[in-house]
């Protein structure tokens, strides 16, 4: 039930933003307004549900203080389904993301181990399957990741 509330809040917020015509499409919203979008979605959720939804971003998964590599132990403990897509190593992902300016401040939402953003309102169990990551990986000629799939309900 809660996952459906989050999905509907994402779709509603997305539709409102697109009607306002401030962004030409959902990809532009995701690439330029992801944190603001997450705030809008959170405000649309019932108060009793807001604490169950976390806003997360790249910095939440990186080793401090250098932020040059993923904290793989932390990810494995908290999100065991998050792993490099088939055919990719952690080092491949770290290199691709370091070269990409698009993900410097990307924010998405997490609820019960499933990750959501404006382009994936149904959620995915591995945040690397979010379309914004897939675009980065597909722009790297050395990488050929799996296509994103929605999380099981």
C-alpha positions as CSV (number, residue, x, y, z in Angstrom):
1,X,0.0,0.0,0.0
2,X,2.7,2.5,0.9
3,X,4.7,1.8,-2.3
4,X,1.5,2.6,-4.3
5,X,1.1,5.9,-2.4
6,X,4.7,6.9,-3.3
7,X,4.2,5.9,-7.0
8,X,1.0,8.0,-7.2
9,X,2.6,11.0,-5.5
10,X,5.5,10.8,-8.0
11,X,3.2,10.6,-10.9
12,X,1.0,13.5,-9.6
13,X,4.0,15.7,-9.0
14,X,5.5,14.9,-12.4
15,X,2.2,15.7,-14.1
16,X,1.9,19.0,-12.3
17,X,5.5,20.0,-13.2
18,X,5.0,19.1,-16.9
19,X,1.7,21.1,-17.1
20,X,3.6,24.1,-15.7
21,X,6.0,23.8,-18.7
22,X,9.0,24.9,-16.7
23,X,10.8,21.7,-17.9
24,X,10.3,20.2,-21.4
25,X,10.1,16.6,-20.2
26,X,10.7,14.3,-17.3
27,X,14.3,13.7,-18.2
28,X,15.0,17.4,-17.8
29,X,13.2,17.4,-14.4
30,X,15.3,14.5,-13.3
31,X,18.6,16.0,-14.5
32,X,18.0,19.6,-13.2
33,X,15.4,19.5,-10.4
34,X,15.7,16.1,-8.7
35,X,16.1,17.4,-5.2
36,X,13.2,19.9,-5.6
37,X,11.1,17.1,-7.1
38,X,11.8,14.8,-4.2
39,X,10.7,17.7,-1.8
40,X,7.5,18.1,-3.8
41,X,6.8,14.4,-3.7
42,X,7.4,14.3,0.1
43,X,5.0,17.1,0.6
44,X,2.3,15.2,-1.3
45,X,2.6,12.1,1.0
46,X,0.4,11.6,4.0
47,X,2.2,12.7,7.2
48,X,2.2,9.2,8.7
49,X,4.1,7.9,5.6
50,X,6.7,10.6,5.2
51,X,9.2,9.1,7.7
52,X,9.2,5.9,5.8
53,X,10.5,7.6,2.6
54,X,14.1,8.8,2.5
55,X,15.6,11.2,0.0
56,X,19.0,9.9,-1.0
57,X,21.8,11.0,-3.3
58,X,25.2,10.1,-4.5
59,X,26.9,11.4,-1.3
60,X,24.9,8.9,0.8
61,X,26.7,6.0,-0.9
62,X,30.3,7.2,-1.3
63,X,33.3,6.7,1.0
64,X,34.2,9.8,3.0
65,X,36.1,12.1,2.9
66,X,37.4,11.5,-0.6
67,X,34.0,10.6,-2.2
68,X,35.9,8.8,-5.0
69,X,34.5,5.3,-4.4
70,X,31.3,3.7,-3.3
71,X,31.1,2.5,0.3
72,X,30.4,-1.1,-0.8
73,X,30.1,-2.5,2.7
74,X,27.5,0.1,3.7
75,X,25.5,-0.6,0.5
76,X,25.7,-4.4,1.0
77,X,24.4,-4.0,4.6
78,X,21.6,-1.7,3.8
79,X,20.6,-2.5,0.2
80,X,21.7,-6.0,-0.7
81,X,20.0,-5.8,-4.2
82,X,22.3,-2.9,-5.2
83,X,25.2,-4.2,-7.2
84,X,26.9,-3.2,-10.5
85,X,24.8,-4.2,-13.5
86,X,25.8,-7.5,-15.2
87,X,29.1,-7.1,-17.0
88,X,30.2,-4.1,-14.9
89,X,32.5,-3.8,-12.0
90,X,32.4,-1.2,-9.2
91,X,35.5,0.4,-10.7
92,X,33.6,0.8,-14.0
93,X,30.7,2.6,-12.3
94,X,33.0,4.8,-10.3
95,X,34.9,5.9,-13.4
96,X,31.8,6.5,-15.4
97,X,30.2,8.5,-12.7
98,X,33.3,10.5,-12.0
99,X,33.5,11.5,-15.6
100,X,29.8,12.5,-15.7
101,X,28.7,15.9,-14.4
102,X,25.1,14.9,-14.6
103,X,25.1,12.9,-11.4
104,X,27.0,15.3,-9.1
105,X,23.9,16.2,-7.2
106,X,21.2,13.7,-8.3
107,X,18.6,12.9,-5.6
108,X,16.1,10.1,-5.6
109,X,13.8,8.5,-3.1
110,X,14.0,5.2,-1.2
111,X,11.3,3.2,0.5
112,X,11.7,-0.4,1.8
113,X,14.8,-1.0,-0.3
114,X,13.2,0.2,-3.5
115,X,14.5,3.4,-5.3
116,X,12.3,5.9,-7.1
117,X,12.6,9.1,-9.2
118,X,10.6,11.0,-11.7
119,X,11.5,8.7,-14.5
120,X,10.9,5.5,-12.5
121,X,7.8,6.1,-10.4
122,X,7.3,2.3,-10.0
123,X,10.7,2.0,-8.4
124,X,13.7,-0.4,-8.9
125,X,15.5,-2.5,-6.4
126,X,18.9,-1.5,-7.7
127,X,19.4,2.2,-8.1
128,X,21.8,1.7,-10.9
129,X,18.8,0.6,-12.9
130,X,17.3,4.2,-12.7
131,X,17.3,5.7,-16.2
132,X,19.6,8.6,-15.2
133,X,22.4,6.0,-14.3
134,X,21.6,4.0,-17.4
135,X,22.2,7.1,-19.6
136,X,25.6,7.6,-18.0
137,X,26.6,4.0,-18.5
138,X,25.3,3.9,-22.1
139,X,27.4,7.0,-22.9
140,X,30.6,5.2,-21.9
141,X,31.8,3.1,-24.9
142,X,33.4,0.6,-22.6
143,X,30.2,-0.3,-20.7
144,X,27.1,-2.3,-21.8
145,X,24.7,-2.5,-18.7
146,X,21.4,-4.2,-18.4
147,X,18.2,-2.3,-19.1
148,X,16.2,-1.0,-16.1
149,X,13.2,-3.0,-14.9
150,X,10.5,-2.0,-12.4
151,X,10.7,-3.4,-8.9
152,X,8.4,-6.3,-8.0
153,X,5.3,-5.2,-6.1
